[in-house]
């Protein structure tokens, strides 16, 4: 019998648990450890953040589902990793319960295979004053944060109705190396749409602030894509959308401090500037959770498992930007020192950024960290699960299932306004996620036949269909596995 422990119940962790349980016999144990007892479909947080969906539409409790499906569950957080075990040599993680009668108690959870799907820490503290729900600044990173954002947006709308001067909305990244520009992009377009729907758009100025070198970088070094039968840069597409919506922008900005109604940021030129606002939504920095690891003698071996995020089968050799390649990126998401430990999704340490690194005149890094959310999280979680399944069934280690972000595509439907007849969506399909500048030298590192964009109402319908489809899949309803990651 094998025991597989999954840390985290987000897109990656839940996907891995579901596939493991479906394909392994009941004699093998699948156990999920997560401090959160709810599953949330994170891409729909933006709709909660404008008041067009309620949290109960994007979340559901995991314990009843896991009990029904034969998946174990502990509502606990990881304290430390012990991949060599102790005197008994059985590897384990130490966890601390966060709910119920056992709250505060620690426990050793042993495993044969470990999947670290803990995702990122939302490192709001890395930006002074960036606290969701304070200083008139909000977040949509979680459903409860998004609820606070709705409250703030409603207050802004009411204030705008009677204001003699224009109010200011500021949306984007809240740290010099923040990622997830896509979520902020969706939110600013949805906020703009809501202000028009509530008939106060003419009383509000909207501005985008980002650490991107140019519009449409999205932490992916931008892209050349097919649009309406022609080739178009993502920067041109985003600029077209922003100009059409009357949205201004600030780029190459490293936000470092937030006060009530005021953002402080540094530019690549080394200048320190300010931008005022009445309502803001700023994506925080993502970081590792600061986990520690120990060998069987109790010695600190954290550097064998973590570089902020978990070390996997990537090439972490320091080298100049010009020498980076798609071959640097991992394929099996397996720790090289302890091959029974895996880290799909955001939990793995990327070998380097995708966008070109840039430093300000003061030496501050101002560029996006690489995105690994959504579709890549699900794909990498499934391939990790399949390799574990094959290893258990064959009685020997299997690395047959592989998937590098350098040869993996992703489809993204960016909502740009909610409404069955008035909504809109920007559909972008990218291949590969990490640009291959050698293979696709003439098209900006990507295959133009598989990298394209469309804008319109149909995009909203697809986004809405994906919402219900992936909630169905996450609840493991009949034939859920037929829905691709």
N, C-alpha and C positions, 0 to 999 in steps of 0.2 A: 504494500500500500504506500502511496506517495501523498505527501501533504504540501499543497501549494498555498502560500500566504500572499495575499495582495494588499498592499498598503495604499489606501486611497480608493474612493468610490466615485470619482469623476468619470469623464468620458473614457479615459484609458483604463482605469482600474475596473470599472463596471463592465466594459467591453471584454476585457480579459477574463473576468470571472464568469461571464455569461457563456463564452465559447468553451472555456475549460469544463464547466459543468455539463454542457450539452454533449461534449465529445468524450468525456471520461466516465467510466463506470462508477457506480456509487461507492465502491470500495476505496476510492481515492477521495481525499478531503480537500475541499476548496474553501478557504476562509478569507473573508474580507475584514480588514481593520481600518476603520475610518472614524475621525472625530465627528463627522456629520452623518446623521441618520437619514437625511433626505438626499435623493438624487435630484440634480437640477440640470435642465437643458439650457446651458449657459448662453448659447447664441440668441435666445429670446429675452434675455435680461434687458435689452434695449427697449423692448416693447413694454416691459414692466416699468422701465424708467421714464416713459412718457404717459403712463396711465392707461395704455390700450390693452394690457393684459394684467391679470392678477397673479401673485406668486403661486397660488394653488394650480394655475394652469401650466406652470413650467416645472413643478416639483412633485415628488411623491415619496412616501416613506419606504425605505429599503428593507427593514427587518421583516415585515410580513411577506414581501416578495421572495427574499432570500430563504425564509423558512419553507415556503411553498416549493421552491426550486431545489432545495437541498444544499444551499450555500450557507456556510457559517458566517456569523457577523459579530464583531466586537466594536462597540462605540468607544474607541480609545485613540490616543495619539502615540506616535513612535517617540521613544525617549533615546534609544541608542541601538546600534547594530553590532552584532557579535557573530560574524560569519564563520568563525572557527569554533564557536561554542565555548564551553568551559572544560572542566575535567572530563566530562562525558563526551566531548567532541561533537555534540549535536548543535548545529548552528541555530541561532535564535535572534529575535529582536525583543528588546524590552519595551513594553508599552504601558501607558498610564490611562486608566479609565477616566472619562470626562463626564459621565452621566450616571445617575442612579445610585444605588446603595454602595457600589464599588468605587464611586468617584474618588480620585486621588490615589487609589491603590495601583501598584505596579505589578506586572506579571511577565514572565518569560513566555514568548510564543515561539515554539520550535517550528522548523520547516525543512522540507527537502528542496523546494524551489521557492524563491522569493521574487515577487514583482513589486518594484518600487514605483508606484504611480501616484506619488504624493503631490505632483504638480509643483507650482511655484508658491512661494510665500509672497503675499501682496505687501510689498515693503513700503508702505506709506511713510514710515518713519525716516526713510532715506531722503525725503524732501521735507524740510522744516515747515510745519504748519499745514501739511497736506493730510487732513483728517476728515474722512467722509462725514458730511452732515454738519461741518463747522466751517466758519469763515466764508459761507455762501458757496462752498465748493463740494461737489458730490462725486459719486462713483457709480458705475453700473457693473462692477466686477462680480457681485453676488446679488441674489434676489432681494436681500434685505437692504443692501446699499441702494439698489434700484428703486425700492419703495421710497427711501429718503429723497432720491432724486426727483421722483414724481411730486412729492410734497413741495420741494423747492421750486419745481417748474410751475406748479399751480400757483404758488405765491407770486412768482414772477409775472405770470399772465394777469393776475388780479391787479398787481401794482402797475403794469403797463397800461391797463385800461384807463387809469386816472393820472398817469404821469405826464407832466408838462414837457419833459425832456426824454430823449431816447434812452432806453436801458441797453445794457451790454451783456451779451452771452459769449463766453469763452470756452471752447471745447478742444481737447487734444491730449498731449502727453504731459505728465507732471514731473518728469525726471529726464536728465540729459541722455540716459540710455534706456528709457522705457521702450517697451514693445507693445504689440496689440493696437497699432494704429488703425487697423481695420474696424475694431469695435468702436473707437472714437469717431471714425469716419461715418459709420452707420448712425451713430447717435446724433451727430451734428445735423445730418440730413433729416432724421426723424424729428428732431426738435424744430428745425426750420419748417417742416411740413405741419407740425402741430400748431405753431404760431400762426401760420396762414389759416389753418382750419378754425382756430379760435379768434381769428380776425384781429390780431394785434401785431402781425408781422411788420407793418409799417412803423411800429413804435419801438422796434428792437433791432439793434445792430448785432450781427453774428460774426464771430471771428474764430478761425482755426489757428492753433499754436502747436508746433510739432518740432521734434528733433530731426526730422527728415531733411536731407540735403535739398530735396525738391518734392513737389506734390506727387503723390502716387508711388513713392518709394516703398512704403508699407513694410520696411525692414527686409525687403526682398530685392533691393537694388533696382526697383522698378521693373518694368517689362515693356517689350514691344508686343502688341497684340493685334489681332484682326478685329476690326469694328466696321460694320456696315460695308463689308467687302473691301475695305482699305486697311493699310497698316497704320496703327496709331500708337504713340507712346502713352503709357499709363499716366504720365504727368499731364499730357494734353487732355486726356479724358477727364481727369479729376478737375483740372482747371476749367474745362468746359462746364462741368456740373456746378462747380462753385460760382462761376460767373453767372450762370443761368439762375442760381438761387440767391445771388447777391451776398455771397459769403466771402469775406476777406481772409487773408492768411498771413501768418508769421512763421517762417521756416528757420531751420538751423538754430533752434532755440533750446537751451538747456535750462529748464525751470529748476530753481534751487530753493525758493522760499515762497510761501503763501501767507498773506495776511488777509484780514477780512476785506474782500472786494479788491484785492491787489495781488498780482503775481510778479515775482522778481525772476528774471532770467538772464542768462549769459549767451552771447552770440559767438559764432565762430571767429569773428573779428576781435573778440575779447572784450567787447563792450558789455556793460551791465545796464539792463533796461527794465522797465516796468510796464505792466498792462493792467488797467482797471477792469472790473466786471461787476455785474449784479448777480449773475448765476454762472457757475463754471462746473464742468465735468472734466477731470484730468485723470488719465490712466497712470497709476503708480509704477515704480520700478518693480520688476519681478526678480526674486532672488531665491537661492536655495534656502532650506529650512534650518541650516546650521547643525545638521545631525553630526553626531560623533560615532566613531567605530572603534572597536577594541578587539585584540586577538585573544587567544585562550589564556594568555598570561596576564591579561588586563592592560597591555600596552596600547597606547593610542596608535591606530592605523587608519585614521580618517583619510589621510592622503592617498590611500589605496582604493578608496571608494568614492571620494568626492573631490570635485573642483568647483565648489559652490553647489552645483547639481551633481548627479551621479556619473562617474566615469564609466564609459562603455567602449565598444570596439571602434572608436574614432581615432584619427591621427591627430594627437594633441601637440605634435612637434611645433614649437614656435617657428614661424617663417614669414617672410614678407608677403604682403597682400598679393603681389604679382605671382606668387608661387602657390596660392590657394587653388584647390581643385575639388571637384565633386567626389573624388576618391577619398577625401579627408573625412567624409561623413559616415556615420555608422550604418551597418546593415542588419545586425541581429540584436542590438541594444543590450548586449551581454557584457558584464564586467569582466575584464581580462584576467584579474587575479582570482576572482571567485565566480566561476562560470555558471553557478546555479542561481545567480542574482541578475536580474534584468531591470531596465528602466526605460519604458516606452513613454511617448508623449513629452510633456514639458519637463519631466523629471530627469532626462538625460542632459549631460553637459555638452553643448555644441562645441565643435573644434574651433570655431571662430564665427564671427558675424557673417551675414550674407551681404549686407550693405557695406560699402567701403568705409573703414574706420576714418574718423576725422577728429582732430583736436583743435580746440580753440587756441587763440594766440596766448592764452594763459595756461595751456596744457591740459584743459578739461576735455575729456572724451564727450563728444556730442554727436551721436548717431544711434540708430535703432538697434536693439538686440534682435537676434533672429526669432521669428514667430514659429511656434510648433503646436499651435492650438487646433481644435476642430478636427477636420478630416485626417491630418497626419497623426493625431493622437489615437484615433480609432484604428487606423491602418496598422500602425506600429504595435498597438496592443494586441491585435488579432494575430499578427505574425509571431509575436513573442509567445502567445498562448499556443499557437500551432506547433512551434518548436518544442515547447515543454510537453505537449501531448505526444508528439512523435518520439521524444526521448523516453517517455514513460512506457509507451506501447512497444518500442523496439528494444528497450533495455540498454540503450547506449545513447550518448549525446548526439542530438540532431541539430544541424544549423541549415537545414534545407530551405526554410522559408526566410527570404531576405527582402529588404526594402529600404533602400537609401533615399533620402530626400533629394538626392542628386539624380535619381531615375524614377521619381514618384511624382505624379501629378496631383493637383488639388482643385476642387471646384468650390467657389465661394459665391454665395448670393448675398450681396450687401443690401439690406433694406434701406430704402431712401424715402420711406413714407408709408404709414399703415392705412389701409382702406381697400375694401373689395373692388371698388370702382375708381377710387382716387389715389390708391397706393402706387408705389413704384419700387423697383428693385434693380440693382446693377449686378448683372451676372458676369463673373470673371472666372474663366478656367485657365489654369496655368500648368505648363509642363516643360521642364521639371521645376520643382519648387526652388531648389538651389540651381542657379543658372549654370549651364555647361558651355562656357565660352569657346571651347575647342570644337565640340560637336556641332554647335549652332552658332558658329562664329559670325555669320552674316545677319542673324536675327536676334542679336542681343542676348544670346545664351539660352534661348528657348525655341521650341518647335512651334512655328506660327500656325500649323494645322491644328494644334491642340491648345493654343493660347489665344483666347478670344474674349470679347466682351460684348454685352448687349444691355440696353437700358429700356425699361418700360414697365407697364402694369403686369405683364406676364411674370416678370421677376418677382413681384410681390406674391403672386399666387404660388409660385414655386417655393419661395421662402416659407410661406404659411403651410404648404403641403409638407415640406421637410420638417417643420415644427411638429406636426401631428404624427408624421411617419416615424420620426426618431423617438418620440415619446412612446409610441407603440412598440418600437424595437426595444427600447430600454426596459419596458415592462415585461418583455419576453412573452409577448402574446403569440398566438399560433403562427408558425412559419416566420418568426421575427428575423431569423438568420438570412432570409432571402433578400432583406434590405441591405445593400452594400454599405460599407463603412464610409 
